[in-house]
Amino acid sequence: MSLRPKPLIATMVLALSCVALQPGPSGAADPGQRRAAGQPPAQPSAPPTVLPFAAALTDPAEADTLYPFYMPMRGLRRPAVRLMVKCDASRAAGREVYAGRGADSLGGRVEGGFEFVYEALDGTGRPCVYPFSPWQPQIVGSLDGTQYIVRSSIPGRRVTFRTDDQWATLGPRLLDFGPQRVHFELRDVELDFPGAIQPKGALYPEAYGGSGPGLFTVVIRRSRIYGGKNALFLPSGQTMLYVEDSDLAGNVGTNTDQEHTTYLNGILVSHLRNSVWHGQKAWQDQASGHQLKDKAYLRVYENLTVSNVPAGSTPSAMPLIDASSFGFTWSNNLRLLRVAPAQAVRDSLVDLRAEILYGDPRNYPWPVLVTPDWRMPPAPLAALDKVYLSVFQNTTVESYRTEPFIFALRPQGFTVRRDGSNVIEGQEQSTRAQQRMVSLAFNTRGRFTRAYSPEGWTYADPVLPPGTEWVRDRDAFIRHALGLIGR
């Protein structure tokens, strides 16, 4: 089996190396593009809505002031501490050297939030490369309304942190933040940590102990992240993640378990757009991990490319995206690329699984276990507002083989282990009528036999009943999903 990519795959691999990611097209794809054999034409409809500001604004500084409509940004305080980091002096010292007030006056502790601004250019006008990982202070005091920002001094121009330190990582520690509102943002930063085999993530915001109505938001703009056991790791909690125009370039951990390009545990929202995910570290004798392990309650993917093209190792044989079937997924213009792995490949490129409950059970509107009070109605497409739902629009697939199917919706189970773990059991005992999950795919293109595996309530290019068109509108979909849990 040849590892050499086909011409289109080679083109997509080259695209993964691009630094500046442009917004992809919205709406229906070119009807002249090749479709899988036997697939019916997509239902004509208005194109899904997209975030207007990212496509319309070319000034990064202006775009940086705008956020998704569902992310409450009012009430946040300006960071109490702002530190300007000098490029040439910091490179010479091997650590941050500040202009004006130094971090030494903080005693390693900070209250009221902070903002680190790193000089983007050195004294010769070239992009600055800092030979260390960014320093983060100990956060103390009240967290409510605070912001923690790490950014380049020039919007749209990245600064790079490059080190072989095995402990290299970036992220604030926000322990027991309870019902408080906290925000972290990374802008125009490249984390290049090829030796960072120890931290859970090259980017690892440690936000633990949150409780509703508390909220922790993480925003990543125009950044590249490589290193750690997971390039990006977020623990479970009251967290919303928004990523745009970025490159998640892989992990470097030495343990095959729990290591992925990105591991998003049971958070509230993952909204990923105009970005690429790739580089999952693979192993010679094991199938390895996923490019995107995403267990958020609500997942929104827009103009996203996910590929198993590796970074310095063999390609992973696992599904590219491993997501929870508990909750909601809305996707438009998802591009999936699979090159031949060293191990036997796992079927499905997007796996929606119901084997583990990752989030707080209070974050789900309906039971995640099969219960006697639910039976799927005779017309499931007329009951889309009463089920856990995933909608995939305009998905493009390129693979070294003809994929048997693209999406898999795994069944719910009956029981939870008695030891109190979050593992769901009994999938083999439940019937199709007892499932409360539906998945829809519109206009899927590429090299595959069918859109879905033969499981669950799944529909390829269905004709939607009147009144259900909201499932293809991104904003309406988000409002529905978050409204069910009071967000």
C-alpha positions in Angstrom: 0.0 0.0 0.0 1.6 3.2 -1.1 2.0 6.2 1.2 2.4 8.5 -1.7 -0.5 10.9 -1.8 -2.6 11.3 -4.9 -2.4 14.6 -6.8 -5.4 16.2 -5.0 -4.1 14.9 -1.6 -0.7 16.5 -2.4 -2.4 19.8 -3.0 -4.3 19.6 0.3 -1.1 18.7 2.1 0.6 21.8 0.7 -2.3 23.9 1.9 -1.8 22.7 5.5 1.6 24.5 5.5 0.0 27.9 4.8 0.3 30.4 7.6 -2.5 32.7 6.5 -5.8 30.9 6.3 -8.5 32.6 4.2 -12.2 32.2 4.9 -13.7 29.4 2.8 -16.8 29.6 0.6 -20.2 29.5 2.2 -23.3 27.8 1.0 -23.7 24.9 -1.4 -20.7 23.6 -3.2 -20.2 23.6 -7.0 -22.8 21.1 -8.3 -20.4 20.1 -11.0 -17.9 18.5 -8.4 -17.8 14.8 -8.2 -20.2 13.0 -5.9 -20.2 9.5 -4.5 -22.0 6.9 -6.6 -25.6 6.5 -5.6 -25.9 9.7 -3.6 -29.0 11.7 -4.2 -28.7 15.4 -5.0 -28.8 17.8 -2.1 -32.1 19.5 -1.3 -32.0 23.1 -2.7 -31.9 25.6 0.2 -30.5 29.0 1.1 -26.8 28.8 2.1 -26.1 28.5 5.8 -25.2 31.7 7.6 -21.6 32.4 8.4 -20.0 34.8 10.8 -20.0 38.1 8.9 -17.2 39.9 10.6 -14.4 37.4 9.9 -15.1 37.3 6.2 -15.7 41.1 5.8 -12.9 42.5 7.9 -9.3 42.6 6.7 -7.9 44.6 9.6 -6.9 42.1 12.4 -7.0 44.8 15.1 -10.7 45.5 14.2 -11.6 41.8 14.0 -10.0 41.2 17.4 -12.7 43.3 19.0 -15.5 41.1 17.8 -16.7 37.8 19.3 -19.4 35.2 18.6 -22.9 36.4 19.5 -23.4 33.7 22.1 -20.2 34.6 24.0 -21.0 37.2 26.7 -18.1 39.7 26.7 -19.7 42.6 28.5 -18.6 43.2 32.1 -15.0 42.0 31.5 -12.4 44.4 33.1 -9.4 45.7 31.3 -6.4 43.7 32.5 -4.9 45.3 35.6 -1.3 44.5 34.6 0.1 45.1 31.1 3.6 44.0 30.3 5.5 44.9 27.1 8.2 42.3 26.4 11.3 43.4 24.5 12.6 41.0 21.7 16.3 41.4 21.5 16.9 41.8 25.2 14.7 38.8 26.0 16.5 36.6 23.5 19.8 37.6 25.0 18.7 36.9 28.5 16.8 33.7 27.7 13.7 35.0 29.5 11.2 37.8 29.3 12.8 41.3 29.6 10.2 44.0 30.1 10.0 47.6 29.0 9.2 49.8 32.0 7.6 47.9 34.9 9.0 44.4 35.2 7.3 41.2 36.3 9.7 41.1 39.3 7.5 43.7 41.0 4.6 41.3 40.8 6.4 38.7 43.0 5.2 36.1 40.5 1.6 36.8 41.5 -1.1 38.8 39.7 -4.5 40.1 40.6 -7.1 41.7 38.3 -5.9 40.0 35.1 -2.8 40.6 32.9 -1.8 41.2 29.3 1.5 40.2 27.9 2.5 42.0 24.7 5.5 40.5 22.9 7.5 42.6 20.4 6.8 41.1 17.0 10.0 42.3 15.3 13.6 42.2 16.4 16.1 45.1 15.9 16.7 44.3 12.3 13.0 44.2 11.4 12.7 40.4 11.2 10.0 38.4 13.0 11.0 37.7 16.6 11.7 34.2 17.8 11.8 33.8 21.6 14.0 30.9 22.7 11.7 29.9 25.6 8.1 29.3 26.5 6.1 32.3 27.8 6.1 32.9 31.5 2.8 32.9 33.4 2.3 34.3 36.9 0.5 32.8 39.7 -3.1 34.1 39.6 -4.6 35.1 43.0 -7.5 37.1 44.3 -10.9 37.5 42.7 -11.2 36.3 39.2 -14.6 37.6 38.3 -14.5 39.7 35.1 -10.7 39.3 34.6 -8.9 38.8 31.3 -5.6 37.0 30.6 -4.2 37.9 27.2 -1.0 36.9 25.4 -0.5 38.6 22.0 1.9 40.0 19.5 2.6 43.7 19.4 1.5 43.9 15.8 -2.0 42.4 15.0 -1.7 39.9 12.2 2.1 39.3 12.6 3.0 36.3 14.7 5.6 36.0 17.3 7.2 32.6 17.8 8.3 30.7 20.9 10.6 27.9 20.1 12.3 25.6 22.6 13.2 21.9 23.2 12.3 22.2 26.9 10.4 19.0 27.8 8.1 21.1 30.1 7.4 23.9 27.7 3.7 25.0 27.8 1.5 28.1 28.0 -1.7 28.6 29.9 -3.0 30.3 33.1 -4.0 28.3 36.1 -7.5 29.2 37.2 -8.3 26.7 40.0 -11.7 26.8 41.7 -13.0 29.8 39.8 -16.6 28.7 40.7 -19.4 31.0 39.3 -17.1 33.7 38.1 -16.6 35.0 34.5 -13.0 34.7 33.2 -11.5 35.2 29.7 -8.2 34.0 28.1 -7.0 35.0 24.7 -4.1 34.1 22.4 -3.5 36.2 19.3 -0.8 36.0 16.6 1.4 33.5 18.5 3.3 30.4 17.4 4.1 27.8 20.0 6.8 25.5 18.6 7.7 23.0 21.3 9.1 19.9 19.6 10.5 18.5 22.9 7.6 19.2 25.2 6.8 15.6 26.1 5.6 16.3 29.6 2.7 18.9 29.7 -0.9 17.9 28.8 -0.9 20.6 26.2 1.5 23.0 24.5 -1.5 25.3 25.1 -3.1 24.2 28.4 -5.4 26.7 30.2 -6.0 25.0 33.5 -9.5 26.1 34.3 -11.0 23.8 36.9 -13.8 24.0 39.4 -16.1 26.2 37.5 -19.9 26.1 38.2 -22.8 27.7 36.5 -23.5 30.5 35.8 -19.7 30.9 35.8 -18.0 30.9 32.5 -14.4 30.6 31.2 -13.9 31.6 27.5 -10.8 30.8 25.4 -10.2 32.6 22.1 -7.4 31.7 19.8 -6.8 33.9 16.7 -4.2 33.5 13.9 -2.0 31.2 15.9 0.0 28.0 15.4 0.4 25.4 18.1 2.8 22.4 18.1 4.0 20.2 21.0 2.9 18.7 24.3 1.0 15.5 24.8 -1.9 17.3 23.1 -1.1 20.5 21.2 -4.2 22.0 22.8 -5.8 20.5 25.9 -8.9 21.8 27.7 -10.3 20.1 30.8 -14.0 19.6 31.4 -15.8 22.6 32.8 -17.9 25.7 32.1 -15.7 26.6 29.1 -16.4 28.0 25.6 -13.6 27.8 23.0 -13.5 29.9 19.8 -10.6 29.3 17.3 -10.2 31.1 14.0 -7.5 31.4 11.3 -5.2 29.0 13.1 -3.0 25.9 12.6 -3.1 23.1 15.2 0.0 21.3 14.0 0.4 18.2 16.2 1.6 16.7 19.5 4.9 15.2 20.6 4.0 13.0 23.7 5.6 9.7 24.4 2.4 7.9 25.8 0.0 6.6 23.1 -3.0 6.9 25.5 -4.9 10.2 25.9 -2.7 12.0 23.3 -4.1 13.8 20.3 -3.5 17.0 18.3 -6.3 18.5 20.3 -8.2 17.1 23.3 -11.3 19.0 24.3 -12.9 17.4 27.3 -16.5 18.0 28.5 -16.7 21.8 27.8 -19.7 23.8 26.7 -18.8 25.0 23.2 -16.0 24.4 20.6 -16.4 26.8 17.7 -13.6 26.2 15.1 -13.4 28.1 11.9 -11.0 28.9 9.0 -8.4 26.6 10.5 -6.5 23.3 10.0 -6.0 20.4 12.3 -3.2 17.8 11.5 0.0 16.3 12.8 -1.2 13.8 15.3 1.8 11.8 16.4 1.4 8.2 15.3 3.1 5.0 16.5 4.6 2.2 14.5 2.6 -0.6 16.3 -0.6 1.1 17.5 -3.4 2.9 15.8 -2.7 6.1 17.7 -4.9 9.0 18.5 -7.1 11.5 16.8 -6.5 14.9 15.2 -9.5 16.3 17.0 -10.9 14.7 20.1 -13.9 16.9 20.8 -16.3 16.2 23.6 -17.9 19.6 23.8 -21.7 19.9 24.3 -22.0 22.1 21.3 -19.5 21.9 18.4 -19.5 24.3 15.4 -17.1 23.7 12.5 -16.8 26.2 9.7 -14.3 26.0 6.8 -12.2 23.5 8.8 -9.6 21.1 7.3 -8.7 18.0 9.3 -6.0 15.7 8.1 -4.0 12.7 9.3 -0.9 14.0 7.6 1.6 13.6 10.4 4.4 15.7 11.8 7.6 13.6 11.7 6.0 10.2 12.1 3.6 7.8 10.4 0.0 8.8 9.8 -2.6 7.8 12.5 -5.1 5.1 11.6 -7.8 6.4 13.9 -10.9 8.5 12.8 -9.8 12.1 12.2 -12.5 13.5 14.5 -13.7 11.7 17.7 -16.7 13.5 19.0 -19.4 12.8 21.6 -22.8 12.0 20.2 -24.3 13.5 23.4 -25.0 17.1 22.5 -25.0 19.0 19.2 -22.7 19.4 16.1 -23.2 21.9 13.2 -20.7 21.8 10.4 -20.3 23.6 7.1 -17.4 23.2 4.6 -15.5 20.5 6.6 -12.6 19.1 4.6 -11.4 15.6 5.5 -8.1 14.2 4.3 -6.8 10.7 5.0 -3.4 9.4 3.8 -2.5 5.7 4.2 -1.5 4.8 7.8 1.0 2.1 8.9 -1.7 0.1 10.8 -5.1 -1.3 9.7 -7.2 1.8 9.3 -10.3 2.4 11.4 -13.5 2.9 9.4 -15.2 6.3 9.7 -13.6 9.7 9.5 -15.9 11.3 12.0 -16.9 9.1 14.9 -19.9 10.2 17.0 -19.6 8.0 20.1 -21.8 7.4 23.1 -19.5 5.3 25.2 -18.4 8.0 27.7 -20.1 11.0 29.3 -17.4 13.7 29.4 -19.3 16.8 30.6 -21.3 17.6 33.7 -24.7 15.7 33.5 -26.4 19.0 34.3 -25.2 20.4 31.0 -27.4 18.0 29.0 -31.1 18.7 28.5 -32.2 15.0 28.3 -30.9 11.8 29.8 -27.9 10.3 28.1 -28.9 6.8 29.0 -31.7 4.9 27.3 -34.9 5.5 29.3 -38.4 3.9 29.1 -40.1 7.3 28.6 -38.6 7.9 25.2 -39.3 6.3 21.8 -38.3 7.9 18.5 -41.5 9.3 16.8 -42.7 7.7 13.6 -41.3 10.8 11.7 -37.9 11.5 13.2 -37.2 14.4 10.9 -40.2 16.2 12.4 -38.8 15.8 15.9 -35.3 17.3 15.4 -35.9 19.8 18.2 -36.3 16.9 20.7 -33.1 14.9 20.0 -29.3 15.3 20.2 -28.5 16.4 16.7 -25.5 16.7 14.3 -25.7 18.4 10.9 -22.9 18.1 8.4 -23.1 20.4 5.3 -20.8 20.4 2.3 -18.3 17.9 3.6 -15.5 17.1 1.2 -13.5 13.8 1.6 -10.2 12.9 0.0 -8.6 9.6 0.9 -6.1 7.1 -0.3 -8.9 4.6 -0.6 -12.7 4.5 -1.2 -14.0 5.0 2.3 -16.9 2.6 3.2 -18.6 5.5 5.0 -17.7 9.0 6.4 -19.8 9.4 9.5 -20.7 6.9 12.3 -23.4 7.6 14.9 -22.8 5.0 17.6 -25.8 3.9 19.8 -26.7 4.9 23.3 -26.4 2.4 26.2 -28.5 1.4 29.1 -26.3 1.6 32.2 -23.4 3.5 33.8 -20.8 1.5 35.6 -21.7 1.0 39.3 -18.3 2.2 40.4 -19.4 5.7 39.5 -17.3 6.1 36.4 -18.5 8.0 33.4 -18.5 5.0 31.0 -21.8 4.2 29.4 -22.5 0.5 28.9 -25.2 -1.7 27.3 -25.1 -0.3 23.8 -25.7 -3.8 22.5 -28.9 -4.1 24.5 -30.6 -0.9 23.2 -32.9 -0.8 20.2 -33.0 1.7 17.4 -36.3 3.0 18.6 -34.8 3.8 22.0 -32.1 6.1 20.6 -32.4 9.9 21.0 -29.8 10.9 18.5 -30.1 12.0 14.9 -27.5 12.9 12.3 -28.0 14.7 8.9 -25.5 15.1 6.1 -26.1 17.4 3.1 -24.0 17.5 -0.1 -21.2 15.2 1.0 -18.6 14.8 -1.8 -15.5 12.7 -2.4 -14.3 9.2 -2.4 -16.7 7.1 -0.4 -19.4 4.5 -0.7 -22.0 6.0 1.6 -22.2 8.9 4.0 -23.1 7.0 7.1 -22.4 3.6 8.8 -25.5 1.4 9.1 -26.3 2.5 12.7 -28.6 4.9 14.3 -31.0 7.5 12.9 -29.0 9.0 10.1 -30.1 10.7 6.8 -28.1 11.7 3.8 -29.6 14.7 1.8 -33.1 14.4 3.4 -36.0 16.6 2.4 -36.6 18.6 5.6 -40.3 19.0 6.7 -41.6 22.6 6.9 -40.6 24.2 10.1 -37.3 22.4 10.5 -35.2 24.6 8.2 -33.5 26.0 11.3 -31.2 23.1 11.6 -29.2 24.4 8.6 -29.0 27.9 10.0 -26.0 28.2 12.2 -27.2 30.9 14.5 -30.6 29.3 15.0 -28.9 26.0 15.7 -26.6 27.5 18.3 -29.5 29.3 20.0 -31.5 26.0 20.1 -28.7 24.0 21.6 -27.6 26.5 24.2 -31.1 27.5 25.0 -31.9 23.9 26.1 -29.4 24.3 28.9 -30.1 27.9 29.8 -27.0 29.4 28.1 
